[in-house]
Amino acid sequence: MLRAELAFSVGCLNLHDREGSRLARDILRALVEHGVRIVFVTHLFDLAHSLYDEAAESTLFLRAERLADGSRTFRLTTGEPQLSSHGEDIYHRVFGGVRSL
């Protein structure tokens, strides 16, 4: 049995979210049509949410778990994609709450 891995970095293509989502969706659809099993990590909310809306039973969506107070658990949970990347706490830790230069 042939096994292979393929890594994409859509972020480096310098595309807007909508363009990157469309490109990634086309690539993913072609791979799925050819029976390829895919593990895909993305910050493209449009892509993640549209795939979630049309997801097959065999599709699993994971996201970073956050507690009600916003603290990190460093666990993955199943669920609908979220608009936030949860980076605000890191921003405040690094820049001390400064929002503009």
C-alpha positions as CSV (number, residue, x, y, z in Angstrom):
1,M,0.0,0.0,0.0
2,L,1.4,3.4,-1.0
3,R,1.4,6.0,1.7
4,A,2.3,9.6,1.2
5,E,2.1,12.9,2.9
6,L,1.6,16.3,1.3
7,A,1.9,19.6,3.1
8,F,0.4,22.9,1.9
9,S,1.0,26.4,3.2
10,V,-1.7,28.5,1.7
11,G,-0.7,31.4,3.9
12,C,2.6,31.8,1.9
13,L,0.7,32.3,-1.4
14,N,-0.2,35.9,-0.5
15,L,-3.9,35.4,-1.1
16,H,-6.9,36.9,0.6
17,D,-9.0,34.6,2.7
18,R,-11.6,34.1,0.1
19,E,-9.1,33.4,-2.7
20,G,-7.1,31.0,-0.5
21,S,-10.2,29.3,0.6
22,R,-11.4,28.7,-3.0
23,L,-8.0,27.4,-4.0
24,A,-7.7,25.1,-1.0
25,R,-11.3,23.9,-1.4
26,D,-10.6,22.9,-5.1
27,I,-7.5,21.0,-4.1
28,L,-9.2,19.2,-1.2
29,R,-12.2,18.3,-3.3
30,A,-9.9,16.8,-6.0
31,L,-7.9,14.8,-3.4
32,V,-11.1,13.5,-1.7
33,E,-12.6,12.5,-5.1
34,H,-9.5,10.3,-5.6
35,G,-9.8,8.6,-2.2
36,V,-7.1,10.5,-0.4
37,R,-7.4,10.7,3.4
38,I,-6.7,14.3,4.5
39,V,-5.5,16.0,7.7
40,F,-5.8,19.7,7.1
41,V,-4.9,22.6,9.5
42,T,-6.1,26.0,8.5
43,H,-6.7,29.5,9.8
44,L,-9.0,30.2,6.7
45,F,-12.3,30.5,8.5
46,D,-14.3,30.7,5.2
47,L,-12.8,27.4,4.1
48,A,-13.2,25.7,7.4
49,H,-16.8,26.8,7.9
50,S,-17.9,26.0,4.4
51,L,-16.4,22.5,4.7
52,Y,-18.1,22.1,8.0
53,D,-21.5,23.0,6.5
54,E,-21.1,20.4,3.8
55,A,-19.2,17.8,5.8
56,A,-19.6,14.1,5.3
57,E,-20.1,11.8,8.2
58,S,-16.5,10.7,7.9
59,T,-15.2,14.3,8.4
60,L,-13.9,15.3,11.8
61,F,-13.4,18.9,12.8
62,L,-11.1,19.7,15.7
63,R,-10.4,23.0,17.4
64,A,-8.3,24.3,20.3
65,E,-10.2,24.0,23.6
66,R,-10.7,27.2,25.6
67,L,-12.2,27.5,29.0
68,A,-14.9,30.1,29.8
69,D,-12.3,32.4,31.2
70,G,-10.3,32.2,27.9
71,S,-7.5,30.1,29.3
72,R,-5.8,27.4,27.2
73,T,-6.2,23.7,28.0
74,F,-3.8,22.6,25.2
75,R,-6.4,19.9,24.1
76,L,-8.3,19.5,20.9
77,T,-12.1,19.1,20.9
78,T,-14.5,18.4,18.2
79,G,-16.8,21.2,17.1
80,E,-17.7,23.9,14.6
81,P,-14.9,26.1,13.3
82,Q,-14.6,29.4,15.2
83,L,-13.7,32.8,13.8
84,S,-11.1,33.5,16.5
85,S,-7.6,32.1,16.3
86,H,-7.2,32.7,20.0
87,G,-4.0,34.6,19.7
88,E,-5.1,37.6,21.7
89,D,-3.7,36.3,25.0
90,I,-0.3,35.8,23.4
91,Y,-0.4,39.3,22.0
92,H,-1.1,40.8,25.4
93,R,1.7,38.7,27.0
94,V,4.2,39.9,24.4
95,F,3.1,43.5,24.0
96,G,1.6,44.1,27.4
97,G,-1.8,45.3,26.1
98,V,-0.4,47.9,23.6
99,R,-2.7,47.8,20.6
100,S,-1.0,50.3,18.2
101,L,2.4,51.6,17.4
